[in-house]
Amino acid sequence: MDNLPEHLLATIAEFLNTRIETLCFRAVCNSFRSSVPPPLPPLSHFKIPFPPGMTDDGYLELTESTVYAIQPLDKSTETWLVKVEESNSGKIQVMDPLFKLRIKNSSEMLPESFNLLDYRVKEIAKSFRLEMVSNSHPFYVEKAVVSSDDDNAGEFVLMALISEGRVGVWGSKDERWAIIDFGYESFYCKDIIYHKKKLYAMGFDGFTVAVDPKSLNVTEAATAPGKSQSHLMMHSLVKSRDDLFLINTYWIYKYYQHGPLLGRIRLDVFKLDEEKCEWIEEDGLKDQVLFLGEDGSFMLSAKEFPACKGNSGYLMYMDLCGVDFDFYPPTEDVAYFDLEDSSPGSQPGALSKYWEDFWPLPTWFRQKTNLKLSMVEKITHADA
């Protein structure tokens, strides 16, 4: 393939939307590699000052994680999801797909590297984490999202959901944070997301605003849907393809029986109508598989990934605040739901299904022996 004309390679490169696509493209041959520059490195341990009101000699540290879907070339019905945190040196730390947890014994599970050309590898979602370094004052960052600047490579804007429902914004070229004024004091933010070059913040009732990353202008994105008034709901913003969804999650009933938690989980699904500025109720998830996580949520298409069942998914229903664990699995606070099945769900059974879908590694991945390339042209894994 070294004889392809340069203008054709340049045209193909314009359709590379993610970092993993660029890496796979560059791994084909020398001409492919020279036709497009390497992607920007992930945000790894980026130092950020504290928001207003915090006086400390420490700093916050921003780290980027990515969820990948990996499939063997000869089996489209097999899919393995893995979330990794990658350093600038190429080392990766395996994370739990739903929790802010580093899997410390991942070196015993994974090969030292793997060849991108042996698999179909697709980037599914990104999440970002802010951690305190040398901080003696209590400060809690619930969630962080990042907006990249297409016009100025390497620059970004960070939006963080901090304590007491406040939302702060910090740019990579700024010295100080800005606390977003939403126009009225009662706005208590429950979730944030980056979608179509805008930052979105959602209140506890589903009322949603859009924030321009450059000007910080705030505009109304959607009024609160009628079913979002309960404080007992978990409100989550999730994007899928070109659409933005609001997911309201709550228990219809739950009870404990000799230890296991039994019950029935309900999901109300809404899709954003950008022209009408309102949430439109959807009939379930259709062919989508939903993963509601602690620091980020995502959807998969069951048509694209047949190993997954549509109109179902997993959700984490208790925040562990990013605590590290020396063992895996770390918790029992994961529920599996199937919107087409009206029978009560058993939490231990749901938990077992969750672990089976992610660990141990599938046999088709473990059996590969010609592992020469990696996710960053030279990648190894590292235990934190």
Disulfide bonds with the S-S distance in Angstrom:
none
